[in-house]
Amino acid sequence: MSKAKSSKNRTAREAQHAYTTCVSPYVEFPLGHGKFIQGDCLDVLKDLPADEFVLAFTSPPYLNAVNYSQHVAKIKGHLKYWQRENISYDEYRQFLIDRFAALLRVVKPGGYNIVNISPVGWNGERVALPFHFVVWMEQIGWKFKEDIIWEKAIARDRRSGVLLQHPYPGYYYPSLVSEYIFVFQKPAPRKDRENIYWNRTAEEKEQNRLDLTHFQGEMSKNVWKIRPLSPQENLHPAPFPLELAERVISLYSYRGDGVIDIFAGSGQTAIACEKLGRRHVSIEILPEYVDYAVKRIRACIAQTRLL
Ligand SMILES: C[S@@+](CC[C@H](N)C(=O)[O-])C[C@H]1O[C@@H](n2cnc3c(N)ncnc32)[C@H](O)[C@@H]1O
């Protein structure tokens, strides 16, 4: 695939429009065991081979909670504040359905699609996005497998403070410390091939043996306690921690397998793949985030070579 075109020159403002209506040419950066591609994942996915990846892992853009283009303008000093993006819930639903349907084609039968998602605020209300999302994914053809709660331990919001001010029934707004990690699977044509790892050799299994030292304490349950990143640790406004990506990738793929992240942001999935010896493809629409991710992945590769 080599559609290297002039998308480097696209401004964040142009990319903002691309959020729902993209027809974008794209450029790609080969990196270690994989590549990073700048473009709308809907376009890019159409050019990838079918049944290519064992695992997809991503966190989609959060409805209107983060306006990524304006966030980029703010860190460049062009804007003082960024505002929420004004799109309807229906547009957002279609945006996700189109892209996760395109993803289904490139994942191997029996392969996994793991998605980090959480409820979002919309016109002053909390929207049950994760629960709607599961239904949309099932309608597309993904099979629901697991719901894992990522417990972030640190509460960034102060919702529960309302009860301290008004210690009466009706004032309970718990501080939000969790997000969902949903596991979906692409159905396999034969039941006995649903376990995508059915034909791995004893040697491969041994090479991919998991470290279960902390298994009983934490990993055995569907609540994972993982510290979220602070804004100082990553320039992106909504990164997931490397530890989360590493855990998902180790549990659902073997060394050398192909992993894809269709909303790649700062490149956490690609970095985890480099560290764990997986092949990887990452897609991100905003050139500024692509730049940032590519630098981070190159630094990780350089560091790994020094070890
Ligand atoms: C929640 S963030 C992902 C953060 C990432 N998991 C990380 O750890 O850095 C979602 C990303 O999707 C990107 N995005 C939005 N629309 C896109 C599209 N159509 N194609 C590809 N990326 C898109 C946004 O720019 C944003 O960086």
The ligand as an SDF file (V2000), in Angstrom:
LIG
                    3D

 27 29  0  0  0  0  0  0  0  0999 V2000
   -9.3820    8.2530   22.3400 C   0  0  0  0  0  0  0  0  0  0  0  0
   -8.2190    8.7650   21.1860 S   0  0  0  0  0  0  0  0  0  0  0  0
   -7.0790    7.4050   21.1140 C   0  0  0  0  0  0  0  0  0  0  0  0
   -5.9400    7.5380   22.0720 C   0  0  0  0  0  0  0  0  0  0  0  0
   -4.9570    6.3750   22.0030 C   0  0  0  0  0  0  0  0  0  0  0  0
   -5.5640    5.1430   22.4700 N   0  0  0  0  0  0  0  0  0  0  0  0
   -3.7110    6.6560   22.8560 C   0  0  0  0  0  0  0  0  0  0  0  0
   -3.4610    5.9030   23.8220 O   0  0  0  0  0  0  0  0  0  0  0  0
   -3.0220    7.6670   22.5950 O   0  0  0  0  0  0  0  0  0  0  0  0
   -9.0150    8.6800   19.6460 C   0  0  0  0  0  0  0  0  0  0  0  0
   -8.1800    9.1350   18.4750 C   0  0  0  0  0  0  0  0  0  0  0  0
   -8.9190    8.9030   17.2750 O   0  0  0  0  0  0  0  0  0  0  0  0
   -8.5240    9.8850   16.3200 C   0  0  0  0  0  0  0  0  0  0  0  0
   -9.5230    9.8770   15.2300 N   0  0  0  0  0  0  0  0  0  0  0  0
  -10.7150   10.5290   15.1630 C   0  0  0  0  0  0  0  0  0  0  0  0
  -11.3510   10.2480   14.0150 N   0  0  0  0  0  0  0  0  0  0  0  0
  -10.5510    9.3740   13.3380 C   0  0  0  0  0  0  0  0  0  0  0  0
  -10.6640    8.6990   12.0880 C   0  0  0  0  0  0  0  0  0  0  0  0
  -11.7280    8.8680   11.3060 N   0  0  0  0  0  0  0  0  0  0  0  0
   -9.6540    7.8670   11.7110 N   0  0  0  0  0  0  0  0  0  0  0  0
   -8.5580    7.6940   12.4940 C   0  0  0  0  0  0  0  0  0  0  0  0
   -8.3830    8.3320   13.6710 N   0  0  0  0  0  0  0  0  0  0  0  0
   -9.3700    9.1500   14.0980 C   0  0  0  0  0  0  0  0  0  0  0  0
   -8.4590   11.1600   17.1500 C   0  0  0  0  0  0  0  0  0  0  0  0
   -7.6890   12.1690   16.5090 O   0  0  0  0  0  0  0  0  0  0  0  0
   -7.8450   10.6360   18.4490 C   0  0  0  0  0  0  0  0  0  0  0  0
   -6.4340   10.7960   18.4460 O   0  0  0  0  0  0  0  0  0  0  0  0
  1  2  1  0
  2  3  1  0
  2 10  1  0
  3  4  1  0
  4  5  1  0
  5  6  1  0
  5  7  1  0
  7  8  2  0
  7  9  1  0
 10 11  1  0
 11 12  1  0
 11 26  1  0
 12 13  1  0
 13 14  1  0
 13 24  1  0
 14 15  1  0
 14 23  1  0
 15 16  2  0
 16 17  1  0
 17 18  1  0
 17 23  2  0
 18 19  1  0
 18 20  2  0
 20 21  1  0
 21 22  2  0
 22 23  1  0
 24 25  1  0
 24 26  1  0
 26 27  1  0
M  CHG  2   2   1   9  -1
M  END
$$$$
